[in-house]
Amino acid sequence: MRSPLASTIALLATAFSMVAAIAALYSPGMPLQGYVGLAALAGGAALALTRPFLLVLAPYLAVLLDGRGLDLRGPVLYLGGFASAFIVTIGGMPKPIATTVYGAERLVDAVGGLIFLLLGVLAVLRAWRSDFSRPRGAKGRAILQWTVPAALGVTTGALMYHELDPTYDSVFFATANVEAASHAPLTVALFTAALGSVYLVGGAATRALIAKARGGEAILRAGQVVAGLATAALGLALLTDRFPTVRWLLL
């Protein structure tokens, strides 16, 4: 993945997959009618870079661009955390957890906004000083490497599901698959698997190509700053009840 050729092939394959998914999703005749799972896979790939999913992409980039080398553990943990929370909130299963999240929306917004704000600022600071906030012990670093991206992913899914639900539903309206199965946990899991694959493969390939270019490290640091500021801005907006304004700018 780190060689320019492998990265280029991965990026082209990701782009081709997205184009194919968009064609399958919106082509005349509704070829995916009756195929809820396939519609979910196509939707996840097709919608990965659309404006509503910038809400997911901003904190993801803050994780992907962290550090001076390509390490996929953080991105995988972020995407896994996001998928878990999205499956629970959109699929409504397990019901006790989903009901708790639905009923505690104000608390989720407050806690999630604080997490976004703190981790967004941390991403900006670490863009300029890679050892900032890193524990000196190997055990402490390992704990942070496992918990921070996963927590950010779970927070993103719990915070943003109601903002992303209409876009998610549009997949099944477009393919004439509006039925109970469209919100089944397995269907949501297929959607997030396709979405995450685009982010993981496309993001890793793009980062590897930029890193090989002249001035690549500076570009990556600048990207992390922008992603961190966007994440912090989302958190601040949630804490100050100004999220509709930020949502309007993004969506």
Secondary structure, DSSP 8 states (H G I E B T S, - for coil): --SHHHHHHHHHHHHHHHHHHHHHHHSTT-TTTT-HHHHHHHHHHHTTTSGGGHHHHHHHHHHHT-SSS--SHHHHHHHHHHHHHHHHHHH--SHHHHHHHHHTHHHHHHHHHHHHHHHHHHHHHHHH-TTTT--SSHHHHHHHHHHHHHHHHHHHHHHHHHHHHHHHHHHHHHTT--SGGGGSHHHHHHHHHHHHHIIIIIHHHHHHHHHHSTTHHHHHHHHHHHHHHHHHHHHHHHHTT-HHHHHHHH-
